[in-house]
Amino acid sequence: MIAAPRLSYAALISRDIPTADRLLGEVLGLPRAMLPAGDGMVPVFATGQAALALFAPGDPFVDGATRTGVHHIGLDYGDAPPAAGPVRAGLGGGVRQAIGEPAGVRTLAVVVFNAEAKA
């Protein structure tokens, strides 16, 4: 039996990254780090065991999407991803694998797992 996945992160698209950055970091007091995502670095805020990652509209990491809000969530399945989709670079140097897009919800669930276990 596969254990329930853990929420790893939510990828948020914002038209105003500096303002969103200040809100999450300075106003709400969430710890901030800059992590690699695709070809660049993005601000990521810790929220307990998960994180919020900010992306500009059109960023390649969110597949060029321009609609603001939640783009996708990352679910950590450990070493046993449930999907067979292509593996792509993930947030913070990890890897991700698409597992689908629920009907009526514009979030894309991705799998975050140990790349060494996949090889």
Steps between C-alpha positions, in 0.01 A plus 500: 500500500633843403504753783301821457710767329621808683434848363840629397419839343248713315616688190337845489501735202504870591504812281688683778773278645660775717168583671411131548852440631463782757153379604608142562839581651479834680129528580415134570848411628551184293864389469629569147760329282596536136493161326581391145200432280563437134747757369466747787463555871161556666395613848365212707333542841484230767156421639565219745579182305406659164591814307359771273705575187446822301522512122449781249245454221663321207773333708607173332472310832122557490492402131472863389161545669391861546184461709571605858429284804587140579664330202575161656574320822794271569422174681791308651460126439850417619662238279181362346332745261160374379531637146675411179527853358832651396736607777595870492716729713327594822510772761826532692691260277260210550292330236129501416264281308149597395218283632209687344266795526176442689188595302378849576813593695774698333776362723742245365610240754864398472704237675814589690720198562856382548668509157756235600220249562370557143838435334 
